[in-house]
Amino acid sequence: MVMSSAPQQEQETVDEPAVRGFLADTASAVKAMKASWLRVALNLKRIRDEELWSYATPACEDFEDYAFGVLKLNKYVARRMLKAMDYTASKRPDMVDDVSGKLERGEEVVVPSYQVVNNLRLAEEKFEGREEEFQALESKVFDEGIGRVTFKREVDGMLPPRTEGPGIMETSVDRVQPEGTPDLDRLMGRLRDIQQDLGRLGVSSESSELFSRLLDSLEAEKV
């Protein structure tokens, strides 16, 4: 069977420098898109703190009315972004101060996703007494902008599984406490342990994503 040479001829006429420029522009746009959550969170914080929502059209009764009614933001996502922004400000204040200006000037910025920042925030307590390891993880998040898959791999490599004996991941005290009033933090701690165990079992990405969304939703409820 004789194959047509049309695709080959078409490929030979491609302007490779233009294509590389297009790909580079796309990569830059994706980075800016991933970093835009921090700018959104900064704006939301100012609108909330200075009650700028009162100047919105149509008129709003409060900040939530503006954010979720006018802007149509998902309330869980908005709250998670604000939490991630506050944590970023505590760890990298210069990043928070510079990101808006850099984005406006079209400069490249390295900002991790708000999901990874929140995962780092939640993981910090598990690194008590292991500050150097946590600083290395923190650097990978804020300086390299690693994604959720890489973050999980890094954490799994640093923290021993609970089955290896006493350690940072051993069964928490709350698991052997008598039953009482439900505590959301304790329940979420159990869910995160289950999530890590499921990860080691190699469950599907769909199941893992469902579990992540559940934890995100419960985290937002703590606000």
C-alpha positions in Angstrom: 0.0 0.0 0.0 1.4 3.3 -1.1 1.3 6.0 1.7 0.5 9.6 0.7 3.4 12.0 1.2 1.1 14.9 1.9 1.5 14.8 5.7 5.3 14.7 5.3 5.3 17.5 2.8 3.0 19.6 5.0 5.4 18.9 8.0 8.3 20.1 6.0 6.7 23.5 5.3 6.0 24.2 9.0 7.8 27.3 10.3 9.6 25.6 13.2 10.8 28.9 14.9 7.2 30.1 14.8 5.9 26.8 16.2 8.5 26.9 19.1 7.4 30.5 19.8 3.8 29.4 19.9 4.6 26.5 22.2 6.6 28.8 24.5 3.8 31.3 24.5 1.3 28.6 25.5 3.6 27.4 28.3 3.9 31.0 29.6 0.1 31.4 29.4 -0.5 28.2 31.4 2.0 29.4 34.1 0.2 32.7 34.3 -3.2 30.9 34.5 -1.9 28.7 37.4 -0.6 31.7 39.2 -3.7 33.8 38.7 -5.4 32.2 41.8 -3.1 34.2 44.1 -4.0 37.4 42.4 -7.7 36.5 42.7 -7.3 35.7 46.4 -5.5 39.0 47.0 -8.3 40.9 45.4 -10.9 39.0 47.3 -9.2 39.7 50.6 -9.1 43.4 49.9 -12.7 43.4 48.7 -13.7 41.6 51.9 -11.6 43.5 54.4 -12.3 47.0 53.0 -15.9 46.2 52.2 -15.5 47.2 48.6 -18.4 44.8 47.7 -20.7 47.6 48.9 -19.9 49.5 45.7 -20.8 46.6 43.4 -23.6 46.6 40.8 -26.1 45.1 41.4 -26.1 45.9 45.1 -24.9 43.2 47.4 -25.8 42.5 51.0 -22.4 41.2 52.1 -19.1 39.9 50.8 -20.4 36.4 50.2 -23.3 37.8 48.2 -20.7 39.5 45.9 -18.3 36.6 45.6 -20.8 33.8 45.1 -23.7 35.8 43.7 -22.1 38.3 41.4 -18.7 36.7 40.6 -20.3 33.2 40.6 -17.3 31.8 42.4 -17.5 28.3 44.0 -17.6 29.0 47.7 -15.3 26.1 48.5 -12.8 27.1 45.9 -12.8 30.7 47.1 -12.3 29.8 50.7 -9.5 27.4 49.8 -7.8 30.1 47.7 -8.0 32.5 50.6 -6.5 30.0 53.0 -3.7 29.2 50.6 -3.0 32.9 50.1 -2.7 33.5 53.9 -0.4 30.5 54.2 1.7 31.7 51.2 2.0 35.1 52.8 3.3 33.5 56.0 5.9 31.5 54.2 6.8 33.7 51.2 5.6 37.3 51.8 7.6 38.6 48.8 5.8 36.2 46.5 2.4 37.7 47.6 3.7 41.2 47.2 5.2 40.7 43.8 2.8 38.4 41.9 0.2 40.9 40.9 2.7 43.4 39.5 4.6 40.7 37.6 1.5 39.3 36.1 0.4 42.7 34.9 3.8 43.3 33.3 3.7 39.9 31.6 6.7 38.6 33.6 7.1 34.9 34.3 6.1 33.8 37.8 6.4 30.5 39.6 3.4 30.0 41.9 2.2 26.6 43.0 -1.4 25.7 42.7 -3.6 26.6 45.7 -4.4 22.9 46.1 -0.7 22.1 46.6 -0.2 25.0 49.0 -3.1 23.8 51.1 -1.7 20.3 51.0 1.6 21.7 52.3 -0.2 23.6 55.1 -2.0 20.4 56.2 1.2 18.3 56.0 3.3 20.7 58.2 2.1 19.2 61.5 3.2 15.8 60.4 6.8 17.1 60.1 7.1 18.2 63.7 10.7 17.6 64.7 11.8 17.2 61.1 12.1 20.9 60.2 14.9 20.4 57.6 12.9 17.9 55.6 9.8 20.2 55.7 11.9 23.1 54.5 13.1 21.1 51.6 9.5 20.2 50.8 8.5 23.8 51.2 11.2 24.9 48.8 10.0 22.4 46.2 6.5 23.8 46.5 7.2 27.5 46.4 10.5 27.7 44.5 9.9 24.9 41.9 6.1 25.0 41.8 5.7 21.2 41.9 2.3 19.8 41.2 0.0 17.6 43.3 1.3 14.2 42.0 4.9 15.2 42.6 4.0 16.6 46.0 2.3 13.3 47.1 5.3 11.4 45.9 7.7 13.6 47.8 5.6 13.3 51.0 5.3 9.5 50.7 9.0 9.3 50.3 9.7 11.4 53.4 7.1 10.1 55.8 7.2 6.4 56.8 4.0 4.4 56.4 2.2 3.8 59.7 2.8 0.0 59.4 6.5 0.6 60.0 6.1 1.2 63.7 6.1 4.3 65.9 6.7 7.5 64.0 5.2 10.5 62.5 2.4 8.5 60.8 1.6 6.2 63.7 -2.0 5.8 64.8 -3.0 9.1 66.3 -4.2 9.4 69.9 -7.7 10.5 68.8 -8.3 7.0 67.4 -8.2 5.4 70.9 -10.2 8.2 72.6 -13.7 7.3 73.8 -16.6 8.4 71.6 -17.9 11.8 72.2 -18.9 14.9 70.3 -17.7 14.5 66.7 -14.6 16.7 65.8 -14.1 17.7 62.2 -10.3 18.0 62.5 -10.0 14.5 63.9 -12.3 13.0 61.3 -10.4 14.8 58.5 -7.2 13.4 59.9 -8.6 9.9 59.7 -9.7 10.5 56.1 -6.3 11.8 55.1 -4.7 8.6 56.6 -7.2 6.5 54.6 -6.4 8.5 51.5 -2.7 7.7 51.9 -3.4 4.1 52.4 -5.6 4.1 49.2 -2.7 5.7 47.3 -0.4 2.9 48.3 -2.9 0.4 47.1 -2.9 2.1 43.7 -6.5 2.9 43.4 -7.7 4.6 40.3 -7.1 8.3 39.7 -10.9 8.9 39.6 -11.3 7.5 43.1 -8.3 9.5 44.4 -9.8 12.7 42.9 -13.2 12.0 44.5 -11.5 11.6 47.9 -9.5 14.9 47.3 -12.7 16.7 46.5 -14.3 15.4 49.7 -11.4 16.7 51.8 -11.5 20.0 50.0 -15.1 20.4 50.7 -14.8 19.5 54.4 -11.8 21.8 54.7 -13.9 24.7 53.4 -16.6 23.9 56.0 -14.1 24.7 58.8 -14.1 28.4 57.8 
